């Protein structure tokens, strides 16, 4: 049931996002668009309620899906605004003559800043997922039923650590965030 809830929330996220942006750029109904886009966080609350109800009220034993749901909540809170902003930029460009959509920087200090910001979002995701799991464990009050859920805390922090080492730290230490990219350096050295 939780897997169905996660899938429904993901489908709902994209459906509400598309409806909100369609109302804004295709129908020119800005107020309706704002109302629809404000409904996106309600999906997170519904999923949190479903997970909590299943464990605390229904008496279920936590499994893989409950932990995945908690991490999904952390992800949507940490990255959801950015995803909505990028989709909005694409819609504005495609349907309203707006500027080209954002592209992640490929080199230089801008790339370094971007990678640190993205990792900061992942860090926020891990903190939120940990807090949600902790709250649910506390509400359920039965460690034998929430053991699988607690295992997700380690998983999300391992991913956060790998992301830290593999991207922002590596880029910082390797000098990938220098002011000029490699092709620019090569062309200036050849002159």
QUINORTA-V483124 format. One record per residue. N is the residue number from 1. BURIAL is # if it has 9 or more other C-alpha atoms within 8 Angstrom, else .. Layout:
N,BURIAL  N,BURIAL
This chain:
1,.  2,#  3,.  4,.  5,#  6,#  7,.  8,.  9,#  10,.  11,.  12,#  13,#  14,.  15,.  16,#  17,#  18,.  19,#  20,#  21,#  22,#  23,#  24,#  25,#  26,.  27,.  28,.  29,#  30,.  31,.  32,#  33,#  34,#  35,#  36,#  37,#  38,.  39,#  40,#  41,.  42,.  43,#  44,#  45,.  46,.  47,#  48,#  49,.  50,#  51,#  52,#  53,#  54,#  55,#  56,#  57,.  58,.  59,.  60,.  61,.  62,#  63,.  64,.  65,#  66,#  67,#  68,#  69,#  70,#  71,#  72,#  73,#  74,#  75,#  76,#  77,#  78,#  79,#  80,#  81,#  82,.  83,.  84,#  85,.  86,#  87,.  88,#  89,#  90,#  91,#  92,#  93,#  94,.  95,#  96,.  97,.  98,#  99,.  100,.  101,.  102,.  103,.  104,.  105,.  106,.  107,#  108,#  109,#  110,#  111,#  112,#  113,.  114,#  115,#  116,#  117,.  118,.  119,#  120,.  121,#  122,#  123,#  124,#  125,#  126,#  127,#  128,#  129,#  130,#  131,.  132,#  133,#  134,#  135,.  136,#  137,#  138,.  139,.  140,#  141,.  142,.  143,.  144,.  145,#  146,#  147,#  148,#  149,#  150,#  151,.  152,#  153,#  154,.  155,.  156,#  157,#  158,.  159,.  160,#  161,.  162,.  163,#  164,#  165,#  166,.  167,#  168,#  169,#  170,#  171,#  172,#  173,.  174,.  175,.  176,#  177,#  178,#  179,.  180,.  181,#  182,.  183,.  184,.  185,#  186,.  187,.  188,.  189,.  190,.  191,.
